[in-house]
Amino acid sequence: MKTEDLAAYAGELGLDETRLIREVTSSVYALRIREDFKSGVRGGVNGTPTFFINGERYDGPRDVGHFLEALSKQTVEK
């Protein structure tokens, strides 16, 4: 993605384009991103998207029906 594209998306969202570009190019959030990544790995995340229901990783089918079923099951068990 080009910097100009990122700035345009930021503008469409009403964000401060200059600040966003400055922070992205200066890697101001690199440490936080690295920490979040490591936390995900420790939590069993091995790709995206990864879904958790009540703190447990969900590996079932990814359609609304199955999600609702898994949510209902977790609610009954808790």
Buried (B, 14 or more C-beta within 10 A) or exposed (E): EEEEEBBEEBEEEEEEBEEBBEEBEEEEEEEEEEEEEEEBEEEEBEEEEEEEBEEEEBEEEEEEEEBEEBEEEBEEEE
